[in-house]
Amino acid sequence: MDASTPDTDWTALLAAREGARPAGALAPLFAPILAPPAAADGCRVIGRLAQTLDGRIATASGSSQWIGGPGDILHTHRLRALCHAVVVGAGTVRHDDPRLTTREVPGPDPVRVVIDTDRHLSADFRIFRDGPPTLLACANDTPGPDTHGTAEVLRLPREATGGIAPVALLRALAARGLTRIFVEGGGLTVSRFLAAGCLDHLHVTVAPVLLGSGIPAFTLPEVARIADGLRFSWKVHEIPPDILLDIAVNRARPGGAP
Ligand SMILES: NC(=O)c1ccc[n+]([C@@H]2O[C@H](COP(=O)([O-])OP(=O)(O)OC[C@H]3O[C@@H](n4cnc5c(N)ncnc54)[C@H](OP(=O)(O)O)[C@@H]3O)[C@@H](O)[C@H]2O)c1
């Protein structure tokens, strides 16, 4: 799979987004994402990260553009176009000021969702100024108006640990008809969805780059033994010069067989 994949394959996949049977060269990678949701929260959820060989998604100062090559950027925009909503954490907005649109491929823009529990982000970021519909997910005890720039504020219960439960966010999105959800980053956000049993798929791009320092891809509760780590099986796709690891996640046992 690379940027030279014929447009007919992408057109076939966009038709599958609306219910046609997935067909063409892109179907093996993307058809599982288009399958109907099976989880109780009503959503099918894919997490994605681009990391270095040593598992970093950005430098320590937060610079991450670009760890992956053009094939990874294309892949990310395809995932945006196939999903109803794209979710990012506050750290990603703070560092990248992203637009989260589908500029690289024909296809609809997803609804954009930013998780910012205590509303620390200013409304000056691009995502809150213009572009497709945007939701700011915050805790229901966080003060402030019902809009944040052009974004609508979505209030959700605060967990005992201080954050917002991914499952509560997924239920709120499903109630709005947003059931195919792309968790685009950063590492803390994807990790929280994984740890909460709220991911069905993981796509991890690994680039042949070593940083030796930086922001980690995954941060999960500490384990004492190698056997206690989450162990997956994966399919490997070449997106030169990178590889894309396609992992089906079992929500009940994230490190177990799907
Ligand atoms: N290489 C890649 O694929 C990739 C992708 C995206 C971003 N990035 C880079 O990654 C860095 C940011 O990643 P990061 O891991 O530091 O941060 P992040 O995941 O973008 O954001 C983390 C913050 O989001 C909020 N958050 C996320 N999930 C939450 C939940 N369930 N409940 C409550 N709050 C939640 C929290 O903010 P509060 O505590 O303030 O509420 C948390 O501190 C940036 O440098 C960016 O450039 C890389």
PDBQT file of the ligand as one rigid body, heavy atoms in Angstrom, charges set to zero:
ROOT
HETATM    1  N1  LIG A 301       3.661  10.436  16.184  1.00  0.00    +0.000 N 
HETATM    2  C1  LIG A 301       2.342  10.416  16.318  1.00  0.00    +0.000 C 
HETATM    3  O1  LIG A 301       1.636   9.534  15.830  1.00  0.00    +0.000 OA
HETATM    4  C2  LIG A 301       1.688  11.521  17.095  1.00  0.00    +0.000 A 
HETATM    5  C3  LIG A 301       0.288  11.640  17.062  1.00  0.00    +0.000 A 
HETATM    6  C4  LIG A 301      -0.298  12.653  17.811  1.00  0.00    +0.000 A 
HETATM    7  C5  LIG A 301       0.490  13.488  18.563  1.00  0.00    +0.000 A 
HETATM    8  N2  LIG A 301       1.838  13.353  18.547  1.00  0.00    +0.000 N 
HETATM    9  C6  LIG A 301       2.680  14.167  19.415  1.00  0.00    +0.000 C 
HETATM   10  O2  LIG A 301       2.465  13.680  20.712  1.00  0.00    +0.000 OA
HETATM   11  C7  LIG A 301       2.609  14.727  21.668  1.00  0.00    +0.000 C 
HETATM   12  C8  LIG A 301       1.369  14.762  22.534  1.00  0.00    +0.000 C 
HETATM   13  O3  LIG A 301       1.133  13.463  23.042  1.00  0.00    +0.000 OA
HETATM   14  P1  LIG A 301       0.903  13.209  24.571  1.00  0.00    +0.000 P 
HETATM   15  O4  LIG A 301       0.875  11.755  24.791  1.00  0.00    +0.000 OA
HETATM   16  O5  LIG A 301       1.889  14.025  25.354  1.00  0.00    +0.000 OA
HETATM   17  O6  LIG A 301      -0.499  13.912  24.843  1.00  0.00    +0.000 OA
HETATM   18  P2  LIG A 301      -1.969  13.694  24.217  1.00  0.00    +0.000 P 
HETATM   19  O7  LIG A 301      -2.365  12.272  24.260  1.00  0.00    +0.000 OA
HETATM   20  O8  LIG A 301      -2.104  14.427  22.950  1.00  0.00    +0.000 OA
HETATM   21  O9  LIG A 301      -2.804  14.519  25.266  1.00  0.00    +0.000 OA
HETATM   22  C9  LIG A 301      -2.793  14.080  26.620  1.00  0.00    +0.000 C 
HETATM   23  C10 LIG A 301      -3.743  14.923  27.387  1.00  0.00    +0.000 C 
HETATM   24  O10 LIG A 301      -5.051  14.786  26.831  1.00  0.00    +0.000 OA
HETATM   25  C11 LIG A 301      -5.982  14.795  27.855  1.00  0.00    +0.000 C 
HETATM   26  N3  LIG A 301      -6.651  13.491  27.846  1.00  0.00    +0.000 N 
HETATM   27  C12 LIG A 301      -6.533  12.512  26.943  1.00  0.00    +0.000 A 
HETATM   28  N4  LIG A 301      -7.342  11.483  27.221  1.00  0.00    +0.000 NA
HETATM   29  C13 LIG A 301      -8.004  11.829  28.312  1.00  0.00    +0.000 A 
HETATM   30  C14 LIG A 301      -8.986  11.207  29.092  1.00  0.00    +0.000 A 
HETATM   31  N5  LIG A 301      -9.487  10.003  28.806  1.00  0.00    +0.000 N 
HETATM   32  N6  LIG A 301      -9.433  11.845  30.161  1.00  0.00    +0.000 NA
HETATM   33  C15 LIG A 301      -8.964  13.053  30.461  1.00  0.00    +0.000 A 
HETATM   34  N7  LIG A 301      -8.024  13.707  29.778  1.00  0.00    +0.000 NA
HETATM   35  C16 LIG A 301      -7.556  13.096  28.713  1.00  0.00    +0.000 A 
HETATM   36  C17 LIG A 301      -5.200  15.047  29.125  1.00  0.00    +0.000 C 
HETATM   37  O11 LIG A 301      -5.081  16.441  29.234  1.00  0.00    +0.000 OA
HETATM   38  P3  LIG A 301      -5.477  17.219  30.561  1.00  0.00    +0.000 P 
HETATM   39  O12 LIG A 301      -4.817  16.473  31.671  1.00  0.00    +0.000 OA
HETATM   40  O13 LIG A 301      -4.989  18.602  30.351  1.00  0.00    +0.000 OA
HETATM   41  O14 LIG A 301      -6.951  17.139  30.595  1.00  0.00    +0.000 OA
HETATM   42  C18 LIG A 301      -3.857  14.486  28.814  1.00  0.00    +0.000 C 
HETATM   43  O15 LIG A 301      -2.814  15.040  29.575  1.00  0.00    +0.000 OA
HETATM   44  C19 LIG A 301       2.800  15.987  20.862  1.00  0.00    +0.000 C 
HETATM   45  O16 LIG A 301       4.173  16.303  20.884  1.00  0.00    +0.000 OA
HETATM   46  C20 LIG A 301       2.376  15.626  19.464  1.00  0.00    +0.000 C 
HETATM   47  O17 LIG A 301       3.140  16.328  18.524  1.00  0.00    +0.000 OA
HETATM   48  C21 LIG A 301       2.449  12.378  17.842  1.00  0.00    +0.000 A 
ENDROOT
TORSDOF 0
